[in-house]
Amino acid sequence: MAKKDVTKRDLLKVERSAVREERKQQGALDGRFREKVEKSKKTYSRKRKHKDE
């Protein structure tokens, strides 16, 4: 049987799920706090040229 390669994406999924479980145990996700998606730091966000518009 061929051995399955573990990709970087799979490792990140495992790490994220472990962090989420840890936060659940601490009570951070029990409904008292607003859940949020962590923004990707890889995307570029352009600054607005005019604040008033």
Secondary structure, 3 states (H helix, E strand, C coil): CCCCCCCHHHHHHHHHHHHHHHHHHHCCCCCCCCCCCCCCCCCCCCCCCCCCC
